[in-house]
Amino acid sequence: MKESVDLFIRRHGILHSGETVLVAVSGGADSLALLHYLSSIRSQWRLRIMAVSVDHQLRGDQSRADVQFVKDVCREWNIDFVDMSVDVAWYKQQHGKGTQEAARELRYQVFNRVMNTYQADVLALGHHGDDQIETVLMRLVQRSRSGAVTGMPIARPFGRGRLIRPFLSVSKQDILQYCASHHIDYREDPTNQDPAYTRNAFRLQVLPFLKTQNPQLHRHIQSYSERVRAEEEYLDSQAEKVLDSSVTFTEKPVKVELKIPEFSAFPFALQRRAFHLILNYLFRGAAPELSYAHEESFFLLLSSEKPNVSLDFPNGLHLIREYDHGIFQFTSVQEPESYAYRLQAGEEVRLPDGSRLRADLTEELDKQEGPFVYLCDSHHVSFPLYVRTRKDGDRIRPMGMKGSKKVKDIFIDEKIPAAKRKTWPIITDANGNILWIAGLKKGEAWKTATAGTWLRLHYHKREKDL
């Protein structure tokens, strides 16, 4: 086994000469074999080896005896030893975690603190090839995304240094034989035989059959995991190009906006991967596991013939489509408030979105009025004016057209998102005649003379909307 692990370490470059290595040791065969192996190469690699044991306080005297056992072994092997206790029962109650999840979080918090205290470069864990099989199978069964089925990494950043798993190339049987040949005593955790825990069920009920089909399955799965991880990294780099060209990220508030035509032009596999990168951004790398149905709903939203569609995703995430524009946001979808303001000549009103609308009387007719200025003969307008939101049944007589048209139809023709229609400013006179859908459609103008007093309306949109 030693030769196999030596080759694995050198091939992946996970250990360097002169480092301080912190070894997580529970007292079981895996961690003690790892501690013995690293101790055997410490002179060759000029390593400082330390062991850390964590008492989770879940098995009373038995778990305390495990820690004492490891302490005695470290004294015999001349290895520095650190032990710490954590209160898993309290932590799971405070944070609503399961026992296994709470124990793991607290254990890794301890590892991080000890690494910092002793300036360790590496945290070494005793996960082996059979553990990798279990991990891949569990993730394959429980998760929908290919990137989540890569197995445990051989090495990754952790704390002030990195975490390594030197035993991923060997099986549990290899480790037991190593312990036997080196006369290493170890302790068994009785909870490892309880099939109520999912991982134990895979270990006890699934692996034995798979091993009969392929005794070297641990090597096969480890090779598969390495290949998939490398391919995942490449595909993620390609998906970043999708994001760069079609997606905008906002921090305050946290929001993502995408241009649907540009996004949809990329190969579907990259769209799907970009979708999950967006989720990682929104959830800060801790995105909830989504089912195939969630993913499918997203792509149905993109291809929907309806111009305005929305979806509710887990953890309060909302997906909204507004024509060719898609939005991911956490803000709750609330009905916007309607408004109505009186407006006399010489006055200005500020609207809820920060835009402004001003009314003035002028004797000079501006030939270059543009889309944000409306002019009409003031003698045909009843004051005061009103600036308000749309009402059911609103109609306008558009400039240059015979007859009237529904304001609702104009919004649809102009592809105004449904959410914006409810707060779009509409200007009427005192009799309720719609003069202008601000910045969008002008009502019939009474320019019957070249001289006289004119009403000039000027709509100042927010700078970000221009």
PLY file of the C-alpha trace (Angstrom):
ply
format ascii 1.0
element vertex 466
property float x
property float y
property float z
element edge 465
property int vertex1
property int vertex2
end_header
0.00 0.00 0.00
2.82 2.41 0.83
4.11 2.37 -2.73
0.65 3.12 -4.10
0.21 6.12 -1.75
3.76 7.36 -2.46
2.99 7.38 -6.18
-0.39 9.06 -5.63
1.14 11.87 -3.56
3.91 12.54 -6.06
1.63 12.31 -9.08
-0.75 14.94 -7.69
1.85 17.03 -5.84
-0.26 17.24 -2.70
2.64 17.25 -0.22
5.80 19.34 -0.13
9.06 19.01 1.76
9.35 20.85 5.08
5.62 21.29 5.72
3.71 21.04 8.97
0.98 18.45 8.54
-2.03 18.27 10.85
-3.63 14.81 10.75
-7.27 14.36 11.78
-7.31 11.18 13.87
-10.45 9.56 15.28
-8.86 6.36 16.51
-10.23 4.24 13.67
-8.19 2.17 11.23
-8.22 4.77 8.43
-6.93 7.74 10.39
-4.39 5.77 12.40
-3.03 4.15 9.25
-2.67 7.64 7.73
-0.92 8.93 10.85
1.46 5.94 10.78
2.17 6.36 7.07
2.91 10.09 7.36
5.07 9.44 10.40
7.04 6.89 8.38
7.93 9.44 5.70
8.50 12.48 7.92
12.29 12.19 7.87
12.37 11.72 4.11
10.07 14.74 3.54
11.32 16.74 6.57
7.75 17.00 7.86
6.44 18.10 11.20
3.51 15.80 12.01
0.74 16.72 14.46
-2.46 14.85 15.33
-5.81 16.35 16.33
-8.76 14.47 17.82
-12.24 15.88 18.38
-14.60 14.59 21.04
-18.13 15.22 19.76
-19.60 14.34 23.17
-22.13 12.02 21.56
-21.02 8.70 23.09
-20.07 9.72 26.61
-17.20 7.78 28.16
-16.63 5.84 24.95
-15.80 8.92 22.85
-13.54 10.27 25.63
-11.76 6.90 25.68
-11.20 7.17 21.90
-9.45 10.51 22.37
-7.30 9.12 25.19
-6.42 6.14 23.00
-5.16 8.42 20.21
-3.23 10.48 22.75
-1.46 7.35 23.99
-0.59 6.27 20.44
0.86 9.70 19.65
3.00 9.56 22.79
4.30 6.14 21.71
5.03 7.33 18.15
6.50 10.66 19.30
3.88 12.78 17.57
2.52 16.10 18.88
-1.12 15.78 19.87
-4.03 18.20 20.30
-7.50 17.24 21.55
-10.65 19.36 21.66
-14.30 18.83 22.60
-17.39 20.21 20.85
-21.04 20.20 21.91
-22.85 18.74 18.90
-26.20 18.43 20.68
-26.26 22.16 21.52
-25.06 23.19 18.06
-27.65 21.15 16.16
-30.40 22.61 18.33
-29.19 26.19 17.84
-28.76 25.88 14.07
-31.42 23.33 13.13
-28.86 20.83 11.79
-28.85 17.05 11.71
-26.39 15.20 13.94
-23.95 14.28 11.18
-24.01 17.77 9.61
-23.56 19.51 12.96
-20.68 17.22 13.94
-18.93 17.81 10.63
-19.25 21.61 10.81
-17.90 21.74 14.35
-15.10 19.32 13.54
-13.88 21.42 10.62
-14.09 24.57 12.74
-11.72 22.87 15.19
-9.36 21.83 12.39
-9.22 25.41 11.12
-8.45 26.84 14.59
-5.72 24.29 15.27
-4.13 24.92 11.86
-3.97 28.62 12.62
-2.66 28.11 16.15
0.20 25.84 15.07
0.79 27.43 11.65
0.11 24.13 9.89
0.32 24.01 6.11
-1.77 20.93 5.50
-4.76 19.13 6.99
-4.63 15.42 6.10
-7.79 13.29 6.20
-8.06 9.50 6.03
-10.77 9.23 3.37
-10.01 6.27 1.11
-11.15 4.84 -2.21
-14.21 3.08 -0.80
-15.31 6.36 0.80
-15.02 7.89 -2.66
-17.29 5.22 -4.14
-19.90 5.93 -1.47
-19.66 9.69 -2.06
-20.08 9.44 -5.84
-23.01 7.03 -5.56
-24.77 9.13 -2.93
-24.40 12.30 -4.96
-25.54 10.53 -8.12
-28.70 9.37 -6.33
-29.43 12.63 -4.52
-28.37 15.38 -6.91
-29.42 16.50 -10.38
-26.38 18.41 -11.60
-23.41 16.66 -13.22
-20.95 18.99 -11.51
-22.11 17.72 -8.12
-21.12 14.12 -8.94
-17.37 14.58 -8.96
-16.49 12.94 -5.67
-14.22 14.33 -2.98
-11.27 16.38 -4.27
-7.76 15.04 -3.70
-6.76 18.47 -2.42
-8.46 21.81 -1.92
-7.80 25.10 -0.13
-8.64 25.02 3.57
-7.97 27.52 6.33
-4.49 28.98 6.01
-3.32 26.12 3.79
-4.93 23.15 2.11
-6.75 19.90 2.82
-5.42 16.64 1.33
-6.66 13.04 1.06
-3.61 10.82 0.38
-5.55 7.53 0.72
-8.05 7.99 -2.13
-6.02 5.57 -4.24
-6.41 2.64 -1.82
-9.33 0.57 -0.53
-10.55 -0.13 2.97
-9.16 -3.66 2.67
-5.73 -2.24 1.77
-5.83 -0.12 4.93
-6.83 -3.04 7.16
-3.98 -5.11 5.74
-1.58 -2.20 6.35
-2.72 -2.00 9.99
-2.27 -5.75 10.40
1.20 -5.81 8.89
2.38 -2.89 11.09
0.58 -4.13 14.23
-1.53 -1.00 14.50
-4.35 -1.28 17.01
-7.44 0.82 16.36
-10.90 1.40 17.78
-14.24 0.85 16.05
-17.04 3.42 16.22
-20.24 1.36 16.68
-22.30 3.98 14.85
-20.48 3.00 11.64
-22.58 -0.18 11.60
-25.91 1.64 11.87
-27.68 1.57 8.46
-29.96 4.40 9.61
-27.21 6.74 8.40
-27.29 7.03 4.60
-23.55 6.61 4.10
-23.53 3.50 6.27
-26.39 2.02 4.24
-24.40 2.48 1.03
-21.30 0.99 2.68
-23.08 -2.01 4.17
-25.68 -2.79 1.52
-24.49 -1.45 -1.85
-20.68 -1.64 -1.90
-20.38 -5.40 -1.22
-22.35 -6.20 -4.38
-20.44 -3.67 -6.51
-17.13 -5.04 -5.28
-18.12 -8.51 -6.51
-18.56 -7.01 -9.97
-15.27 -5.13 -9.89
-12.83 -5.63 -6.99
-10.85 -2.60 -8.20
-13.90 -0.35 -8.29
-12.22 2.18 -5.97
-9.52 2.81 -8.60
-12.12 3.07 -11.35
-14.24 5.59 -9.40
-11.21 7.66 -8.39
-10.06 7.86 -12.01
-13.60 8.78 -13.06
-13.77 11.50 -10.39
-10.48 13.05 -11.50
-11.52 13.11 -15.17
-14.94 14.57 -14.44
-13.47 17.23 -12.18
-11.03 18.34 -14.90
-13.81 18.44 -17.49
-16.06 20.36 -15.12
-13.41 23.02 -14.63
-13.03 23.43 -18.40
-16.77 23.61 -19.04
-17.19 26.14 -16.24
-14.55 28.33 -17.89
-16.54 28.16 -21.14
-19.77 28.95 -19.30
-18.12 32.09 -17.94
-18.11 33.35 -21.54
-21.89 33.00 -21.60
-22.10 35.13 -18.48
-19.66 37.74 -19.79
-21.67 38.32 -22.97
-25.26 38.09 -21.77
-25.52 38.48 -17.99
-25.23 41.45 -15.61
-24.58 40.94 -11.87
-25.69 43.48 -9.27
-24.58 43.51 -5.62
-27.02 45.88 -3.91
-29.56 44.45 -4.07
-28.25 41.05 -5.12
-29.74 40.54 -8.56
-28.88 38.97 -11.91
-30.22 40.16 -15.26
-29.77 38.33 -18.55
-30.41 39.10 -22.21
-32.46 36.13 -23.33
-31.63 36.14 -27.08
-27.88 36.37 -26.45
-28.01 33.78 -23.66
-30.07 31.35 -25.74
-27.66 31.56 -28.68
-25.05 29.47 -26.83
-25.07 25.64 -26.85
-27.65 24.26 -24.45
-25.03 22.50 -22.31
-23.32 25.85 -21.62
-26.64 27.58 -20.93
-27.43 24.95 -18.32
-24.02 25.31 -16.72
-24.29 29.13 -16.77
-27.66 28.80 -15.04
-26.00 26.96 -12.15
-23.15 29.49 -12.00
-25.79 32.20 -11.65
-27.33 30.29 -8.75
-23.90 29.95 -7.12
-23.48 33.73 -7.34
-26.93 34.45 -5.92
-26.53 31.99 -3.04
-22.85 32.82 -2.45
-21.68 29.32 -3.36
-24.25 27.56 -1.19
-27.06 27.15 -3.71
-29.82 24.75 -2.66
-29.90 21.50 -4.60
-32.48 21.91 -7.33
-34.34 19.13 -9.09
-34.49 18.55 -12.82
-37.95 20.14 -12.66
-36.51 23.49 -11.47
-33.95 23.51 -14.25
-36.57 22.60 -16.83
-38.85 25.36 -15.57
-36.08 27.90 -16.13
-35.62 26.89 -19.76
-39.37 26.78 -20.37
-39.48 30.35 -19.07
-36.80 31.37 -21.57
-38.67 29.77 -24.49
-42.18 30.77 -23.43
-44.31 32.59 -25.97
-45.71 34.68 -23.14
-43.77 37.95 -22.88
-44.25 38.27 -19.11
-43.77 35.17 -16.95
-42.48 34.56 -13.43
-41.35 31.56 -11.36
-40.83 31.02 -7.64
-37.71 29.03 -6.73
-36.52 27.77 -3.32
-35.24 30.16 -0.62
-37.28 33.12 -1.84
-35.66 33.40 -5.28
-37.90 34.80 -8.03
-37.29 34.43 -11.77
-39.04 36.97 -13.97
-39.19 37.24 -17.74
-40.00 40.61 -19.26
-39.96 40.15 -23.04
-36.29 39.58 -23.97
-35.09 40.34 -20.46
-34.71 37.84 -17.57
-34.30 38.76 -13.90
-33.25 36.70 -10.86
-34.00 38.47 -7.59
-34.80 37.75 -3.95
-37.11 40.69 -3.32
-40.66 39.58 -2.77
-43.02 40.29 -5.63
-45.31 43.02 -4.29
-48.10 44.84 -6.03
-46.80 48.35 -6.83
-48.78 51.22 -5.35
-50.84 53.45 -7.62
-50.49 57.23 -7.44
-52.14 60.45 -8.63
-50.68 63.98 -8.44
-52.21 67.39 -9.33
-50.03 69.45 -11.61
-50.46 73.13 -12.45
-48.45 75.13 -14.98
-45.10 76.12 -13.51
-45.03 73.11 -11.17
-43.08 69.86 -11.06
-43.89 66.51 -9.44
-41.46 63.79 -8.40
-42.69 60.26 -9.02
-42.09 57.24 -6.74
-39.34 55.83 -9.00
-37.33 59.08 -8.82
-38.31 60.45 -12.23
-39.81 63.97 -12.54
-42.48 65.62 -14.67
-42.78 69.38 -15.17
-45.51 71.53 -16.76
-44.85 75.01 -18.20
-46.66 77.53 -20.38
-44.60 78.93 -23.25
-45.11 81.09 -26.32
-42.25 79.47 -28.22
-42.99 76.26 -30.10
-40.06 73.85 -29.86
-39.71 72.02 -33.17
-37.22 69.55 -31.57
-39.45 68.38 -28.76
-38.29 64.70 -28.81
-39.84 61.69 -27.01
-39.65 63.22 -23.51
-41.36 66.52 -24.32
-45.05 67.00 -25.16
-46.53 70.23 -26.58
-50.10 71.25 -27.18
-52.28 74.37 -27.51
-53.01 75.32 -23.89
-56.41 76.82 -24.81
-57.77 73.33 -25.47
-56.60 71.89 -22.12
-58.57 72.01 -18.88
-56.44 72.61 -15.78
-55.34 71.23 -13.37
-53.51 68.35 -14.95
-53.12 64.97 -13.27
-50.18 62.58 -13.33
-51.38 59.10 -12.41
-51.04 55.37 -12.95
-53.09 53.38 -15.46
-56.74 52.51 -14.85
-58.73 49.70 -16.41
-60.31 50.86 -19.65
-57.93 53.80 -20.22
-57.89 54.94 -23.85
-55.88 57.58 -25.69
-56.32 59.29 -29.07
-52.75 58.93 -30.40
-51.28 61.74 -32.41
-51.68 61.10 -36.14
-54.31 58.35 -35.72
-58.05 58.33 -36.20
-60.02 57.11 -33.22
-58.70 55.92 -29.86
-56.63 52.99 -28.64
-56.44 51.12 -25.34
-53.48 52.11 -23.21
-53.07 48.42 -22.37
-52.59 47.60 -26.07
-50.00 50.35 -26.45
-47.99 48.89 -23.57
-48.13 45.48 -25.27
-47.14 46.91 -28.67
-44.21 48.75 -27.11
-43.16 45.62 -25.14
-43.33 47.33 -21.77
-42.78 44.79 -18.95
-45.93 44.02 -16.98
-44.39 45.23 -13.71
-43.56 48.64 -15.22
-47.00 49.15 -16.77
-48.58 49.47 -13.33
-46.51 52.53 -12.39
-45.98 54.15 -15.80
-46.94 57.87 -15.61
-50.01 58.94 -17.57
-50.90 62.63 -17.87
-54.53 63.76 -18.20
-56.31 67.08 -18.13
-59.03 68.00 -15.62
-61.66 66.28 -17.76
-59.79 62.98 -17.77
-58.57 63.20 -21.37
-55.22 61.43 -21.67
-52.68 63.84 -23.13
-49.58 61.68 -22.92
-48.27 58.28 -21.86
-45.03 59.87 -20.70
-42.06 59.16 -22.94
-44.05 56.54 -24.85
-47.10 57.74 -26.81
-48.39 61.30 -27.35
-52.06 62.11 -27.52
-53.70 64.19 -30.19
-52.16 67.71 -30.18
-54.04 70.90 -30.97
-51.42 72.77 -32.99
-53.90 74.92 -34.81
-51.89 78.12 -34.72
-48.30 79.20 -35.13
-48.51 81.67 -32.28
-50.12 81.67 -28.85
-49.62 80.02 -25.48
-48.51 76.39 -25.45
-48.44 73.77 -22.71
-45.07 72.11 -22.50
-44.63 68.89 -20.49
-41.13 67.59 -19.84
-40.53 64.07 -18.50
-37.16 63.66 -16.73
-36.50 59.94 -16.44
-34.06 58.50 -13.93
-30.54 58.52 -15.36
-30.22 54.70 -15.04
-33.35 54.26 -17.24
-32.16 56.45 -20.10
0 1
1 2
2 3
3 4
4 5
5 6
6 7
7 8
8 9
9 10
10 11
11 12
12 13
13 14
14 15
15 16
16 17
17 18
18 19
19 20
20 21
21 22
22 23
23 24
24 25
25 26
26 27
27 28
28 29
29 30
30 31
31 32
32 33
33 34
34 35
35 36
36 37
37 38
38 39
39 40
40 41
41 42
42 43
43 44
44 45
45 46
46 47
47 48
48 49
49 50
50 51
51 52
52 53
53 54
54 55
55 56
56 57
57 58
58 59
59 60
60 61
61 62
62 63
63 64
64 65
65 66
66 67
67 68
68 69
69 70
70 71
71 72
72 73
73 74
74 75
75 76
76 77
77 78
78 79
79 80
80 81
81 82
82 83
83 84
84 85
85 86
86 87
87 88
88 89
89 90
90 91
91 92
92 93
93 94
94 95
95 96
96 97
97 98
98 99
99 100
100 101
101 102
102 103
103 104
104 105
105 106
106 107
107 108
108 109
109 110
110 111
111 112
112 113
113 114
114 115
115 116
116 117
117 118
118 119
119 120
120 121
121 122
122 123
123 124
124 125
125 126
126 127
127 128
128 129
129 130
130 131
131 132
132 133
133 134
134 135
135 136
136 137
137 138
138 139
139 140
140 141
141 142
142 143
143 144
144 145
145 146
146 147
147 148
148 149
149 150
150 151
151 152
152 153
153 154
154 155
155 156
156 157
157 158
158 159
159 160
160 161
161 162
162 163
163 164
164 165
165 166
166 167
167 168
168 169
169 170
170 171
171 172
172 173
173 174
174 175
175 176
176 177
177 178
178 179
179 180
180 181
181 182
182 183
183 184
184 185
185 186
186 187
187 188
188 189
189 190
190 191
191 192
192 193
193 194
194 195
195 196
196 197
197 198
198 199
199 200
200 201
201 202
202 203
203 204
204 205
205 206
206 207
207 208
208 209
209 210
210 211
211 212
212 213
213 214
214 215
215 216
216 217
217 218
218 219
219 220
220 221
221 222
222 223
223 224
224 225
225 226
226 227
227 228
228 229
229 230
230 231
231 232
232 233
233 234
234 235
235 236
236 237
237 238
238 239
239 240
240 241
241 242
242 243
243 244
244 245
245 246
246 247
247 248
248 249
249 250
250 251
251 252
252 253
253 254
254 255
255 256
256 257
257 258
258 259
259 260
260 261
261 262
262 263
263 264
264 265
265 266
266 267
267 268
268 269
269 270
270 271
271 272
272 273
273 274
274 275
275 276
276 277
277 278
278 279
279 280
280 281
281 282
282 283
283 284
284 285
285 286
286 287
287 288
288 289
289 290
290 291
291 292
292 293
293 294
294 295
295 296
296 297
297 298
298 299
299 300
300 301
301 302
302 303
303 304
304 305
305 306
306 307
307 308
308 309
309 310
310 311
311 312
312 313
313 314
314 315
315 316
316 317
317 318
318 319
319 320
320 321
321 322
322 323
323 324
324 325
325 326
326 327
327 328
328 329
329 330
330 331
331 332
332 333
333 334
334 335
335 336
336 337
337 338
338 339
339 340
340 341
341 342
342 343
343 344
344 345
345 346
346 347
347 348
348 349
349 350
350 351
351 352
352 353
353 354
354 355
355 356
356 357
357 358
358 359
359 360
360 361
361 362
362 363
363 364
364 365
365 366
366 367
367 368
368 369
369 370
370 371
371 372
372 373
373 374
374 375
375 376
376 377
377 378
378 379
379 380
380 381
381 382
382 383
383 384
384 385
385 386
386 387
387 388
388 389
389 390
390 391
391 392
392 393
393 394
394 395
395 396
396 397
397 398
398 399
399 400
400 401
401 402
402 403
403 404
404 405
405 406
406 407
407 408
408 409
409 410
410 411
411 412
412 413
413 414
414 415
415 416
416 417
417 418
418 419
419 420
420 421
421 422
422 423
423 424
424 425
425 426
426 427
427 428
428 429
429 430
430 431
431 432
432 433
433 434
434 435
435 436
436 437
437 438
438 439
439 440
440 441
441 442
442 443
443 444
444 445
445 446
446 447
447 448
448 449
449 450
450 451
451 452
452 453
453 454
454 455
455 456
456 457
457 458
458 459
459 460
460 461
461 462
462 463
463 464
464 465
